[in-house]
Amino acid sequence: MWSGPRNLSTAMMYSFGARSDCAVIDEPFYAAYLHKTGIKHPMNDQILASQPTDPAQVANTCQSSSPDAMPIWYQKHMCQHMIDGFPLDWAKSATNIFLIRHPARVIASYAAKREAPTLNDIGFTQQSMLFDKLGGGIILDSADIRKHPEAMIKALCHAIGIPYEHTMLNWPNGPHKDDGVWASHWYGAVHNSTGFAAAEGPLPKLSGQNAETCKQALPHYETLAKLALKPA
């Protein structure tokens, strides 16, 4: 699952983690990305200490057998983590799904947790690049999931050839055993949830640099949104 930040990606990880046949992993390239770029994020030292910083080692893990020999392995990846030089061949044998969200919503949510994001922070250009490099894939708009959670999860399961499980619509509140160490900073809302949130309201109003960043990201979102999976 290729997503940008603040994009329902953790809820989707919890949804798949609620299945009886699925292991999950949370942003395995995060530490490698911080180590390579030198970018400072909240909980930076803890993140670097919690994961391998060698992207080749992470890629090898991602193409190895799933934990506990589960038939399905849900890998939550952030598009912006896949910087130039990081291996990508491992993903060509995977089922690639691209989770999108309107950039105005992403930027407003991100800015509330860290600071005004740059275009590189929110992953829209990287998501377009990955979609092309990996030969396409299934596109999900988080707005559709929040409007029609059961129908969209059923459509996704059908599209990737796995049986739907009703347990995917709910999960226990609180932290998840497979959360990354950064969860205490970023995952407050989803930790307070037991299922997908209701449909969102009007788009947030942005100004200044945030509005300019949204303008830059919007064409990438709109191109993929035209191809998004819809409920049956």
N, C-alpha and C positions, 0 to 999 in steps of 0.2 A: 504494500500500500504506500504509494508516493503522495505525500501531502506537504503543504506548507504549515507554518505554525498557526495556532488558534483556529483550527479548522475541523473540529469534531474528530480528529485523528485518535485521541485517547479514548473517547467513547466508542469508536469503532474497534479499537484494540480490546476494550472490555467486552464488547459484544461478541467478538470472536473467541475471546477467552472464556466466555460462558458456555461455549459448545462442549460437547462431551468428547470431541475428537481432535482438539486443536491446541497447540502450544503457541505462545506469543513471545515476541521480543520487542523491546522498547528502544528505538533510535540507536542502533548499535554503532553507527558512525559518528555519534555526537562528540566523543572525546577526541577521536582522530581529527575531526573538523576543527575543533578548538586548538588542538596542538599544532596543526599545520598552518592555520591562518593567524594565530596569535590573538584572535578576537576574544574579548573578555565578556563572559555571560554571568548572570547570577549563579552562585554556587560553583564557580569556575574550578577551583582546586578540587572540590569533591567530585565533580564530573570527570576530571582528568585522572583521578585516582581510582575511579570505579570501573573503567573500561580500558581495553587495549587502545593505544594511540597509533598503532601501525595499521593503515588501511588494508594492506594485503592480508593481515591476520584476521581483520574483521570480515573481509570478503570471503575468506576460507570458511569462517564460521557460518556465514549466510548461505553457503552452498553445501554445507554438510548436513548430516541427518538431523532431524528435528529433535528437540529435547523430549525425553521419555518415549521416543519412537512414535510420536503422534502422527496420524496420517496427514494432518494439515498443519502447516507452520505459518502463522500470520506474522509477518515482519513489518513493523511500523517504521517507515523511513521518512526523513525530512529531505525534501528536494535540495534545499540549500546546503546540506551537508556534503553533497556529491560534487566536490570541487575538481578542477582540472587535475589530472594525474591519478585520481582515485580509480581503482579498478571497477569495471562495470560488467564485464563478461558474465559474471556469476548470475546477474539478473536476467540474462537472455533465456535461461531455462526455467524461469519462474513465470507464474501468472501475474502480470503487472496491472495494477489498478491505480487510477489517478483520482485522488480526492480533491475537489476544488471548492472554493468559496469566494464570494464576491470580495474583491480587495478592500472595499470600504469597510466591511465588517472585520476582516483580518487586521487591518491597520488600527482600527479603533480598539480592538481587543488587545493587540500586541502592545500598543502604547500605554495601556493601563497597567501592564505588568513590568515593562522595562523602560522604554523611551521611544521617541519617534523613530520608527524603523526606516531603514533604507530599502531600496528595491532588492538588493541582495539578501537582506534579512528575511524577506517574506516568501521567497522561493518561486515566484511566478515565472521568471525567465528560465530558471533551472528546470522547472516542471515542463515547460514547452520543449526544452532541449532533451530531457529524458524521454518524453513521449516520442520524439522523432528518432532518437538513437536506439530505443528499444522496439521500434517498429509498431508503435501504437499500443493500445490496451483498452481496458474498460474504464470509462470516466463516470465518476459519481459526483453529483453536486450536493454538498451538505445541506443546502436548503431543501432539496427534495426529500432527503432522509428525515429531516425534522418535520416536514409536512406529512409524509406518508411512511413512517418507519417500518411497519410490517410489510407493506407492499414493496418498498425499495429493498429491504433485506432479502425478501423472497426473490425479487428480480435479480439481485446480485448473486445469490446462491445458484440460481438457474443458469446465469451467464457464465459462471466459472465451474459449473458441473459438480456441485456438491449438494447434499440434501439440506433443506432448510430445517433449522431447529428453533422452536418457539423460545427457547431459553436465551436466544440472541437479543431479545428485546429488553432484558432486565439483567441487572447485576447487583451485588451487595454494595451498599454505600461504604465509603472509606477507602483507604489505599488498597491497591492491588499488589499481589505478591510479586508481579513482574515489572512494577513501575521502575523507571530509572530513578537514580538518586535525586534528580532535580524535581521530582514530583511535588515536594512540599512547597516549592515556589510557584509552579505553573498549573497544578492540577486541582486547585481548590474547588472550582465549580463542579467538575466531574466527580470528585470525591464526595460531594454532597448530593449526588444524583443516584438514582436506581434504574435509570433508563434514559432514552433520548429525550432531550428538551423539546418543548413545543415549538411550533413554527415561529420564526423571527418576525419582528415588526418592520417598520420602514428602515431604509438604509441610514446609517449615522451620517451626520454632516461633518465634513472634514474641512480644514483650512490650512493655509500655509504649506509647509513642506509635506505634510501628510496628504493634502489634496493633490499635490504634484506627483507624489509617489503612487497614489491611486490611479491617476491618469496614465502613468507609465505602465502600470501592471494590468490595467483593464483590457487591452487588446489580447493579452495572453489568456486571460480568463474567458473572454467572450469566444475566442476560437475554440477552446476545449468545451465550453458550455454547449455549443451547437451539437456536439457529439455525445452528450451525456445520456447515460442509461435512464430510462423512464420506467415507472411501474407498469406492470402488465395490465 
